[in-house]
Amino acid sequence: MSSYRKKPVVVQAFKFLHDPMPDWFMDAVTSGVVTINSYGCGGNYDAPESCTIWTLEGTTGAIPGEYIIQGIQGEIYPCKEDIFLATYEAVSD
């Protein structure tokens, strides 16, 4: 069996409901690729609590504290914090 190393790829990402939501994410909300869900917890019906993301593989979601990534082809997908931190490192702009 052959072994392979993942190529270094720079992606855009943010921590959902911890970091400011970037323009590319808000564009995905506007276009319907992402839906921000509010459940009225604590009587605040405008406070987002999760999001639903439509991908080529189907519907998935993210909760506060998970990372949302925009890949190299513009695709958007969530990533658990521990996996994100083990896989990615910050790069300087």
DSSP file (Angstrom, degrees, kcal/mol; ACC not computed):
  #  RESIDUE AA STRUCTURE BP1 BP2  ACC     N-H-->O    O-->H-N    N-H-->O    O-->H-N    TCO  KAPPA ALPHA  PHI   PSI    X-CA   Y-CA   Z-CA
    1    1 A M              0   0    0      0, 0.0     2,-0.2     0, 0.0     0, 0.0   0.000 360.0 360.0 360.0 141.8    0.0    0.0    0.0
    2    2 A S        -     0   0    0      1,-0.0     2,-0.3     0, 0.0     0, 0.0  -0.560 360.0-136.6 -87.7 153.1    1.2    3.5   -0.8
    3    3 A S        -     0   0    0     -2,-0.2     2,-0.3     2,-0.0    -1,-0.0  -0.849  18.4-166.0-109.0 148.7    1.4    6.4    1.7
    4    4 A Y        -     0   0    0     -2,-0.3     2,-0.4     2,-0.0     0, 0.0  -0.975  11.8-146.8-135.3 147.2    0.3    9.9    1.0
    5    5 A R        -     0   0    0     -2,-0.3     2,-0.2     0, 0.0    -2,-0.0  -0.933  30.3-112.4-111.6 137.4    0.8   13.3    2.7
    6    6 A K        -     0   0    0     -2,-0.4     3,-0.0     1,-0.1    -2,-0.0  -0.493  35.2-117.3 -67.7 131.9   -1.9   15.9    2.5
    7    7 A K        -     0   0    0     -2,-0.2     2,-0.4     1,-0.1    -1,-0.1  -0.405  33.6-101.0 -67.2 144.1   -0.8   19.0    0.5
    8    8 A P        +     0   0    0      0, 0.0     2,-0.4     0, 0.0    -1,-0.1  -0.554  50.3 176.4 -69.1 123.8   -0.6   22.2    2.4
    9    9 A V        -     0   0    0     -2,-0.4     2,-0.5    -3,-0.0    -3,-0.0  -0.993  25.1-138.0-131.0 134.7   -3.7   24.2    1.6
   10   10 A V        +     0   0    0     -2,-0.4     2,-0.3    78,-0.1    78,-0.0  -0.830  28.5 178.7 -94.5 127.5   -4.7   27.5    3.0
   11   11 A V        -     0   0    0     -2,-0.5     2,-0.4    60,-0.0    60,-0.2  -0.832  29.0-118.2-122.2 161.9   -8.4   27.8    3.9
   12   12 A Q  E     +A   70   0A   0     58,-1.6    58,-3.1    -2,-0.3     2,-0.3  -0.813  44.2 159.4 -94.9 141.4  -10.6   30.5    5.4
   13   13 A A  E     -A   69   0A   0     -2,-0.4     2,-0.3    56,-0.2    56,-0.2  -0.990  20.8-171.9-157.5 159.3  -12.3   29.6    8.7
   14   14 A F  E     -A   68   0A   0     54,-1.5    54,-2.5    -2,-0.3     2,-0.7  -0.982  35.5-105.1-151.1 157.3  -13.9   31.1   11.8
   15   15 A K  E >>  -A   67   0A   0     -2,-0.3     4,-2.8    52,-0.2     3,-2.2  -0.769  48.3-113.7 -86.9 116.1  -15.1   29.8   15.1
   16   16 A F  T 34 S-     0   0    0     50,-3.0    49,-2.5    -2,-0.7    50,-0.2  -0.261  91.8  -5.3 -60.8 126.7  -19.0   29.8   14.9
   17   17 A L  T 34 S+     0   0    0      2,-0.4    -1,-0.3    47,-0.2     4,-0.0   0.587 128.8  70.1  62.9  16.2  -20.6   32.3   17.3
   18   18 A H  T <4 S+     0   0    0     -3,-2.2    -2,-0.2     1,-0.3    -1,-0.1   0.595  98.0  42.2-119.1 -39.2  -17.2   33.1   18.8
   19   19 A D  S  < S-     0   0    0     -4,-2.8    -2,-0.4     1,-0.1    -1,-0.3  -0.696 102.4 -85.1-104.0 159.2  -15.6   35.0   16.0
   20   20 A P        -     0   0    0      0, 0.0    -1,-0.1     0, 0.0    -5,-0.1  -0.370  49.4-108.8 -59.7 142.7  -17.2   37.6   13.7
   21   21 A M        -     0   0    0      1,-0.1     5,-0.0    -7,-0.1    -5,-0.0  -0.654  38.6-131.9 -77.1 119.1  -19.0   36.0   10.8
   22   22 A P    >>  -     0   0    0      0, 0.0     4,-2.2     0, 0.0     3,-0.6  -0.190  19.2-106.6 -71.7 164.1  -17.0   36.7    7.6
   23   23 A D  H 3> S+     0   0    0      1,-0.2     4,-2.7     2,-0.2     5,-0.2   0.878 118.1  57.3 -57.2 -41.8  -18.5   38.1    4.4
   24   24 A W  H 3> S+     0   0    0      1,-0.2     4,-1.3     2,-0.2    -1,-0.2   0.852 109.3  46.6 -62.0 -32.8  -18.1   34.7    2.6
   25   25 A F  H <> S+     0   0    0     -3,-0.6     4,-1.8     2,-0.2    -1,-0.2   0.923 112.3  48.4 -72.4 -44.6  -20.2   33.1    5.3
   26   26 A M  H  X S+     0   0    0     -4,-2.2     4,-2.5     1,-0.2    -2,-0.2   0.847 108.5  55.3 -65.3 -32.7  -22.9   35.8    5.2
   27   27 A D  H  X S+     0   0    0     -4,-2.7     4,-2.2     2,-0.2    -1,-0.2   0.882 106.5  51.4 -63.4 -37.8  -23.0   35.5    1.4
   28   28 A A  H  X>S+     0   0    0     -4,-1.3     6,-1.7    -5,-0.2     5,-1.7   0.854 109.2  50.3 -67.1 -34.8  -23.7   31.8    1.9
   29   29 A V  H ><5S+     0   0    0     -4,-1.8     3,-0.9     4,-0.2    -2,-0.2   0.938 111.1  48.6 -65.5 -47.0  -26.6   32.7    4.3
   30   30 A T  H 3<5S+     0   0    0     -4,-2.5    -2,-0.2     1,-0.2    -1,-0.2   0.876 112.5  48.0 -60.8 -38.8  -28.0   35.1    1.7
   31   31 A S  H 3<5S-     0   0    0     -4,-2.2    -1,-0.2    -5,-0.1    -2,-0.2   0.569 116.1-113.1 -81.8  -8.3  -27.8   32.5   -1.1
   32   32 A G  T <<5S+     0   0    0     -3,-0.9    -3,-0.2    -4,-0.7    -4,-0.1   0.492  87.1 115.4  91.4   3.5  -29.4   29.8    1.0
   33   33 A V  S   <S+     0   0    0     -5,-1.7    21,-2.9    -6,-0.2     2,-0.4   0.825  83.2  35.1 -71.6 -30.8  -26.4   27.5    1.3
   34   34 A V  E     -C   53   0B   0     -6,-1.7     2,-0.5    19,-0.2    -2,-0.3  -0.973  69.0-163.3-125.1 138.0  -26.4   28.2    5.0
   35   35 A T  E     -C   52   0B   0     17,-2.6    17,-2.9    -2,-0.4     2,-0.5  -0.989  13.8-144.1-118.8 127.6  -29.3   28.7    7.4
   36   36 A I  E     -C   51   0B   0     -2,-0.5     2,-0.4    15,-0.2    15,-0.3  -0.808  20.4-148.2 -90.8 127.0  -28.8   30.2   10.8
   37   37 A N  E     -C   50   0B   0     13,-2.8    12,-3.1    -2,-0.5    13,-1.3  -0.815  15.3-173.6-104.0 133.7  -31.1   28.6   13.3
   38   38 A S  E     -C   48   0B   0     -2,-0.4     7,-0.1    10,-0.3     8,-0.0  -0.981   8.3-178.4-122.0 136.6  -32.6   30.3   16.4
   39   39 A Y        -     0   0    0      8,-0.5     6,-0.1    -2,-0.4     4,-0.1   0.366  47.1-111.5-117.2   3.2  -34.6   28.4   19.0
   40   40 A G    >   -     0   0    0      4,-0.5     3,-2.0     7,-0.4     5,-0.3   0.802  46.3-178.1  74.6  28.2  -35.6   31.2   21.3
   41   41 A C  G >  S+     0   0    0      3,-0.3     3,-1.4     1,-0.3    -1,-0.2  -0.409  72.6   5.9 -62.0 130.5  -33.5   30.0   24.2
   42   42 A G  G 3  S-     0   0    0      1,-0.3    -1,-0.3    -2,-0.1     3,-0.1   0.698 131.7 -67.3  69.2  18.8  -34.0   32.2   27.2
   43   43 A G  G <  S+     0   0    0     -3,-2.0     2,-1.0     1,-0.2    -1,-0.3   0.429 106.1 122.4  82.8  -1.3  -36.7   34.1   25.4
   44   44 A N    X   +     0   0    0     -3,-1.4     3,-0.9     1,-0.2    -4,-0.5  -0.788  33.5 176.5 -97.3  96.3  -34.3   35.6   22.9
   45   45 A Y  T 3  S+     0   0    0     -2,-1.0    -1,-0.2    -5,-0.3    -5,-0.1   0.532  75.5  57.1 -79.1  -5.9  -35.7   34.5   19.5
   46   46 A D  T 3  S+     0   0    0     -7,-0.1    -1,-0.2    -3,-0.1    -2,-0.1   0.535  79.4 103.5 -99.4  -8.3  -33.1   36.4   17.5
   47   47 A A  S <  S-     0   0    0     -3,-0.9    -8,-0.5    -6,-0.1    -7,-0.4  -0.637  71.9-130.0 -80.0 119.9  -30.1   34.8   19.1
   48   48 A P  E     +C   38   0B   0      0, 0.0   -10,-0.3     0, 0.0     3,-0.1  -0.397  29.7 173.5 -67.9 145.0  -28.5   32.2   16.7
   49   49 A E  E     -     0   0B   0    -12,-3.1     2,-0.3     1,-0.4   -11,-0.2   0.523  62.8 -10.2-126.9 -16.3  -27.8   28.8   18.3
   50   50 A S  E     -C   37   0B   0    -13,-1.3   -13,-2.8    13,-0.2    -1,-0.4  -0.955  59.3-133.1-165.2 176.0  -26.7   26.6   15.3
   51   51 A C  E     -CD  36  62B   0     11,-2.0    11,-2.0    -2,-0.3     2,-0.4  -0.992   8.4-139.9-142.4 153.2  -26.5   26.6   11.5
   52   52 A T  E     -CD  35  61B   0    -17,-2.9   -17,-2.6    -2,-0.3     2,-0.5  -0.936  18.1-161.6-110.6 133.5  -27.4   24.2    8.8
   53   53 A I  E     -CD  34  60B   0      7,-3.3     7,-2.5    -2,-0.4     2,-0.6  -0.969   9.8-146.6-121.6 126.4  -25.1   23.9    5.8
   54   54 A W  E     + D   0  59B   0    -21,-2.9     2,-0.2    -2,-0.5     5,-0.2  -0.828  29.9 171.2 -91.9 120.9  -26.0   22.3    2.5
   55   55 A T  E >   - D   0  58B   0      3,-2.4     3,-1.0    -2,-0.6    22,-0.1  -0.681  50.4-100.1-120.6 173.9  -23.1   20.5    0.9
   56   56 A L  T 3  S+     0   0    0      1,-0.2     3,-0.1    -2,-0.2    -1,-0.0   0.771 125.0  51.7 -64.6 -25.3  -22.5   18.2   -2.0
   57   57 A E  T 3  S-     0   0    0      1,-0.3     2,-0.3     0, 0.0    -1,-0.2   0.511 124.7 -91.3 -88.9  -6.1  -22.6   15.3    0.4
   58   58 A G  E <   -D   55   0B   0     -3,-1.0    -3,-2.4     2,-0.0     2,-0.4  -0.846  64.8 -27.2 128.2-166.4  -25.9   16.4    2.0
   59   59 A T  E     +D   54   0B   0     -2,-0.3     2,-0.3    -5,-0.2    -5,-0.2  -0.691  58.5 161.6 -90.5 136.6  -27.0   18.5    5.0
   60   60 A T  E     -D   53   0B   0     -7,-2.5    -7,-3.3    -2,-0.4     2,-0.3  -0.838  17.7-148.7-139.4 177.6  -24.8   19.0    8.0
   61   61 A G  E     -D   52   0B   0     -2,-0.3     2,-0.3    -9,-0.3    -9,-0.2  -0.915   5.6-143.0-146.8 172.6  -24.7   21.5   10.8
   62   62 A A  E     -D   51   0B   0    -11,-2.0   -11,-2.0    -2,-0.3     3,-0.1  -0.990   9.2-158.1-139.4 147.0  -22.5   23.4   13.2
   63   63 A I    >   -     0   0    0     -2,-0.3     3,-2.1   -13,-0.2   -47,-0.2  -0.765  47.2 -64.7-116.9 166.1  -23.0   24.5   16.8
   64   64 A P  T 3  S+     0   0    0      0, 0.0   -47,-0.2     0, 0.0    -1,-0.1  -0.206 121.8  26.9 -53.0 137.6  -21.2   27.3   18.8
   65   65 A G  T 3  S+     0   0    0    -49,-2.5     2,-0.2     1,-0.4   -48,-0.1   0.160  93.7 111.8  95.2 -17.8  -17.5   26.7   19.2
   66   66 A E    <   -     0   0    0     -3,-2.1   -50,-3.0   -50,-0.2    -1,-0.4  -0.535  69.7-115.6 -82.0 156.3  -17.1   24.6   16.0
   67   67 A Y  E     -AB  15  79A   0     12,-2.6    12,-2.5   -52,-0.2     2,-0.5  -0.706  17.7-151.8 -92.0 144.4  -15.1   25.9   13.1
   68   68 A I  E     -AB  14  78A   0    -54,-2.5   -54,-1.5    -2,-0.3     2,-0.4  -0.980  18.1-160.6-115.6 127.3  -16.7   26.6    9.8
   69   69 A I  E     -AB  13  77A   0      8,-3.1     8,-2.1    -2,-0.5     2,-0.6  -0.847  17.6-152.6-113.6 140.0  -14.3   26.3    6.9
   70   70 A Q  E     -AB  12  76A   0    -58,-3.1   -58,-1.6    -2,-0.4     6,-0.2  -0.965  29.7-147.4-106.2 115.8  -14.4   27.7    3.3
   71   71 A G    >   -     0   0    0      4,-3.1     3,-1.7    -2,-0.6   -59,-0.1  -0.015  30.4 -87.4 -77.3-177.3  -12.4   25.3    1.2
   72   72 A I  T 3  S+     0   0    0      1,-0.3    -1,-0.1     2,-0.1   -62,-0.0   0.662 127.8  46.6 -70.1 -16.7  -10.3   26.0   -1.9
   73   73 A Q  T 3  S-     0   0    0      2,-0.1    -1,-0.3     0, 0.0    -2,-0.1   0.179 125.0 -97.5-108.0  16.5  -13.3   25.6   -4.2
   74   74 A G  S <  S+     0   0    0     -3,-1.7    -2,-0.1     1,-0.3     2,-0.0   0.423  75.7 147.0  86.7  -1.3  -15.6   27.8   -2.2
   75   75 A E        -     0   0    0     -5,-0.1    -4,-3.1     1,-0.0     2,-0.4  -0.362  37.2-145.4 -68.7 149.7  -17.2   24.8   -0.4
   76   76 A I  E     +B   70   0A   0     -6,-0.2    -6,-0.2   -22,-0.2    -1,-0.0  -0.959  27.7 155.1-121.2 133.1  -18.3   25.4    3.2
   77   77 A Y  E     -B   69   0A   0     -8,-2.1    -8,-3.1    -2,-0.4     2,-0.1  -0.992  35.5-115.0-154.7 152.8  -18.3   22.8    5.9
   78   78 A P  E     -B   68   0A   0      0, 0.0     2,-0.3     0, 0.0   -10,-0.2  -0.461  23.1-166.5 -87.5 162.3  -18.1   22.5    9.7
   79   79 A C  E     -B   67   0A   0    -12,-2.5   -12,-2.6    -2,-0.1    -2,-0.0  -0.967  26.4-113.4-148.7 130.6  -15.2   21.0   11.7
   80   80 A K     >  -     0   0    0     -2,-0.3     4,-2.7   -14,-0.2     3,-0.2  -0.327  33.3-117.3 -60.3 146.2  -15.1   20.0   15.4
   81   81 A E  H  > S+     0   0    0      1,-0.2     4,-2.7     2,-0.2     5,-0.2   0.888 111.1  50.5 -57.2 -45.2  -12.7   22.3   17.3
   82   82 A D  H  > S+     0   0    0      1,-0.2     4,-1.4     2,-0.2    -1,-0.2   0.887 113.7  45.1 -64.6 -37.8  -10.3   19.5   18.4
   83   83 A I  H  > S+     0   0    0     -3,-0.2     4,-1.4     2,-0.2    -1,-0.2   0.907 112.9  51.5 -70.1 -42.0  -10.0   18.2   14.8
   84   84 A F  H  X S+     0   0    0     -4,-2.7     4,-3.0     1,-0.2     3,-0.5   0.942 111.0  47.1 -58.7 -48.8   -9.5   21.7   13.4
   85   85 A L  H  < S+     0   0    0     -4,-2.7    -1,-0.2     1,-0.2    -2,-0.2   0.794 113.5  48.5 -67.2 -28.3   -6.8   22.5   15.9
   86   86 A A  H  < S+     0   0    0     -4,-1.4    -1,-0.2    -5,-0.2    -2,-0.2   0.716 120.8  36.7 -79.8 -21.1   -5.0   19.2   15.2
   87   87 A T  H  < S+     0   0    0     -4,-1.4     2,-0.3    -3,-0.5    -2,-0.2   0.789 114.4  46.7-102.0 -34.4   -5.2   19.7   11.4
   88   88 A Y     <  -     0   0    0     -4,-3.0     2,-0.3    -5,-0.2    -1,-0.1  -0.793  54.2-167.2-117.2 153.6   -4.8   23.5   10.8
   89   89 A E        -     0   0    0     -2,-0.3     2,-0.0    -3,-0.0    -3,-0.0  -0.977  35.1 -98.1-133.1 150.5   -2.4   26.1   12.0
   90   90 A A        -     0   0    0     -2,-0.3     2,-0.3     1,-0.0     0, 0.0  -0.348  34.8-159.0 -66.7 144.0   -2.7   29.9   11.6
   91   91 A V        -     0   0    0     -2,-0.0     2,-0.2     2,-0.0    -1,-0.0  -0.930  21.8-112.0-120.3 149.8   -0.8   31.6    8.8
   92   92 A S              0   0    0     -2,-0.3     0, 0.0     1,-0.1     0, 0.0  -0.586 360.0 360.0 -80.8 144.1    0.1   35.2    8.6
   93   93 A D              0   0    0     -2,-0.2    -1,-0.1     0, 0.0    -2,-0.0   0.452 360.0 360.0 -76.3 360.0   -1.7   37.3    6.0
